[in-house]
Amino acid sequence: MWSNLYGQVMIIVPYLIMAPSLFVGPATLGVVTQTGNAFGKVNDSFSYLIDHWTDITKFLSVIKRLKEFEGLLLKS
């Protein structure tokens, strides 16, 4: 649920941030659209971590268990 909510909110965040510039005048609609596209690409890159967080934590726990196992073997 949180991942879906995050994805939906991140679609409109760059437009909310750029809206004052668009209405006051220094930014054109093209600049706002380019900013939204750039923000979307960065968000897609970071969303990899969100989408695969359970896999990443499983992998890290395996590494931790293997290090503990290796430490026990070296003690013996």
C-alpha positions as a Markdown table, in Angstrom:
| # | Residue | x | y | z |
|---|---|---|---|---|
| 1 | Met | 0.0 | 0.0 | 0.0 |
| 2 | Trp | 2.7 | 2.5 | 1.0 |
| 3 | Ser | 4.7 | 1.7 | -2.2 |
| 4 | Asn | 1.7 | 2.4 | -4.4 |
| 5 | Leu | 0.9 | 5.6 | -2.5 |
| 6 | Tyr | 4.6 | 6.7 | -2.8 |
| 7 | Gly | 4.4 | 6.0 | -6.6 |
| 8 | Gln | 1.3 | 8.0 | -7.0 |
| 9 | Val | 2.5 | 11.0 | -5.0 |
| 10 | Met | 5.8 | 11.1 | -6.8 |
| 11 | Ile | 4.1 | 11.6 | -10.1 |
| 12 | Ile | 2.6 | 15.0 | -9.0 |
| 13 | Val | 5.4 | 16.3 | -6.7 |
| 14 | Pro | 7.6 | 17.9 | -9.4 |
| 15 | Tyr | 4.6 | 19.7 | -10.8 |
| 16 | Leu | 3.6 | 21.0 | -7.3 |
| 17 | Ile | 7.2 | 22.2 | -6.8 |
| 18 | Met | 7.4 | 23.9 | -10.2 |
| 19 | Ala | 3.8 | 25.3 | -10.2 |
| 20 | Pro | 4.8 | 28.7 | -8.5 |
| 21 | Ser | 7.5 | 29.3 | -11.1 |
| 22 | Leu | 5.1 | 28.5 | -13.9 |
| 23 | Phe | 2.4 | 30.9 | -12.6 |
| 24 | Val | 4.8 | 33.7 | -11.7 |
| 25 | Gly | 6.5 | 33.6 | -15.1 |
| 26 | Pro | 10.2 | 32.6 | -15.0 |
| 27 | Ala | 9.4 | 29.0 | -16.1 |
| 28 | Thr | 7.6 | 27.9 | -19.2 |
| 29 | Leu | 5.5 | 24.8 | -19.6 |
| 30 | Gly | 8.3 | 23.2 | -21.5 |
| 31 | Val | 10.7 | 23.7 | -18.5 |
| 32 | Val | 8.1 | 22.3 | -16.1 |
| 33 | Thr | 7.6 | 19.3 | -18.4 |
| 34 | Gln | 11.4 | 18.7 | -18.6 |
| 35 | Thr | 11.7 | 19.0 | -14.9 |
| 36 | Gly | 8.9 | 16.5 | -14.4 |
| 37 | Asn | 10.5 | 14.0 | -16.8 |
| 38 | Ala | 13.9 | 14.4 | -15.1 |
| 39 | Phe | 12.4 | 13.9 | -11.7 |
| 40 | Gly | 10.5 | 10.8 | -13.0 |
| 41 | Lys | 13.8 | 9.3 | -14.2 |
| 42 | Val | 15.5 | 9.9 | -10.9 |
| 43 | Asn | 12.5 | 8.6 | -9.0 |
| 44 | Asp | 12.4 | 5.4 | -11.2 |
| 45 | Ser | 16.1 | 4.8 | -10.4 |
| 46 | Phe | 15.4 | 5.2 | -6.6 |
| 47 | Ser | 12.3 | 3.1 | -6.8 |
| 48 | Tyr | 14.4 | 0.1 | -7.6 |
| 49 | Leu | 15.4 | 0.1 | -3.9 |
| 50 | Ile | 11.8 | 0.3 | -2.8 |
| 51 | Asp | 10.6 | -2.4 | -5.2 |
| 52 | His | 13.4 | -4.8 | -4.3 |
| 53 | Trp | 13.8 | -3.9 | -0.6 |
| 54 | Thr | 12.7 | -7.4 | 0.6 |
| 55 | Asp | 15.2 | -9.1 | -1.7 |
| 56 | Ile | 18.0 | -6.7 | -0.5 |
| 57 | Thr | 17.3 | -7.4 | 3.1 |
| 58 | Lys | 17.2 | -11.1 | 2.6 |
| 59 | Phe | 20.5 | -10.9 | 0.8 |
| 60 | Leu | 22.0 | -8.9 | 3.6 |
| 61 | Ser | 20.8 | -11.3 | 6.2 |
| 62 | Val | 22.4 | -14.2 | 4.3 |
| 63 | Ile | 25.7 | -12.4 | 4.3 |
| 64 | Lys | 25.4 | -11.7 | 8.0 |
| 65 | Arg | 24.7 | -15.3 | 8.8 |
| 66 | Leu | 27.6 | -16.5 | 6.6 |
| 67 | Lys | 29.9 | -14.1 | 8.4 |
| 68 | Glu | 28.7 | -15.4 | 11.8 |
| 69 | Phe | 29.2 | -19.0 | 10.6 |
| 70 | Glu | 32.7 | -18.2 | 9.3 |
| 71 | Gly | 33.5 | -16.6 | 12.7 |
| 72 | Leu | 32.3 | -19.8 | 14.5 |
| 73 | Leu | 34.4 | -22.0 | 12.2 |
| 74 | Leu | 37.5 | -19.9 | 12.8 |
| 75 | Lys | 37.0 | -20.1 | 16.6 |
| 76 | Ser | 37.0 | -23.9 | 16.5 |
